[in-house]
Amino acid sequence: MSWRNFMLVVALGLSSTFTFAQSNLLNAKTPDQIGQKTEAELVADNDKPLPYGYVMDRDVLMGKRVWEYIDLDERVNFPLYFPVEGDLGPDRQPLYNVLINGIKDGKITEVYDSSYFTEKKSLSDIEASLVYIDTTDAGREYFNAGETIPEEYIVKTEIEAFHVNAYKTVGYWYFDKRQGEMKYRMLGICPVVPDVFTLNSEEPEDVELFWVYFPAVRDVLHEAKSFNNKNSAMPFSFDHLLNSRRFNAVIYQEENVYGDRQIKDYMKENAQMQLLEAERIKEKLRNFEQDMWNY
C-alpha cells in the first residue's frame, strides 16, 4: 500500500468516527433515526451539573486567585477548539460556539468586560467586536462619486470559531480545612481572539472578547458536549471538562499586593523566566497543601 493510499484510509477512518458521538447510532434502522433518544435515555440524561458545596469563609485556611492561559495549539486542549468547520450537528460544537450562541439566545447573561466582573458587556458591544465591514479602494471611488457601492467591493470580516487562539480563565485555589484538602473553583472564562480590525494585517493583535462568570453558565456548559477521544459514545460535558481541569494552562497572573500585576510586567522580554515564574507560583500553591501534613 502506497503512502498516499495509507493516509487516505486513515483520513476516512477518522472522518467516520466523527458520527460516533450521536446517540442511537447502533440501533438506527435508517439514518434519520440517528440521534433520536428513547424515553428512558431522555429521563437518564435529564440531569444537572454537580452542585458546588457551600464553603464558609472561616473554613478557607488559605486562598489565592490566579489567572491562567489555555493555549489551543496544544493537543490536550483540542476538545475546547474543535470542530471548527463542517456541520456535525448540535452535539458537536466548539466551546466558542456554545458561549456565543448562548449569549445570542439569552441563555448566558452574566457577561462582563473584565475578569473582576464589575461591568457587564451587552450583546451589541460583543457583536461590534465580532464584525468589521470595510470597502476596497474601488468601492471608495464609488462612495466619493456619490454612487451606491456594489456588494463585491464591500469586505466583511467576522470572527469565527477557528479564529480563537486561546482561553483565559480566572479561578480560586483554596485549602478547605473542613475537608482537609486543596481545591479549585473556576470563576470565569474568556475567549482570546485576534482584534477584528487587525485580523487581515500581518501581525493581528489578540484581545479578550468577553468574560463569562462561570458558575452562572454551568447549566449551558453541561448540556454541551466535547469529544471524548477514548469513548465517543460517552462525551464529556464542557462543565465537567473545565471543572476537572482536563486542560493544560500556564499561570500569567496571581492575586498580589502590587495591584494583581501580571508576570510579564515584572519579567519583561524573557519568555523563559515568565514560564519559570508561573511554575514557581504553581509550586507555591502545591507546597502549601504538602506543608499542612508536615509536623
Helices and strands as residue ranges (DSSP letters): H 3-16, G 17-19, G 31-33, H 39-45, G 57-59, E 60-71, G 75-77, H 78-81, H 95-104, E 111-112, H 123-128, E 131-135, H 137-144, G 151-153, E 154-158, G 161-163, E 166-176, E 181-194, G 196-198, E 206-208, E 211-213, G 214-217, H 218-223, E 225-226, E 236-237, H 238-243, E 250-254, H 263-266, H 271-291
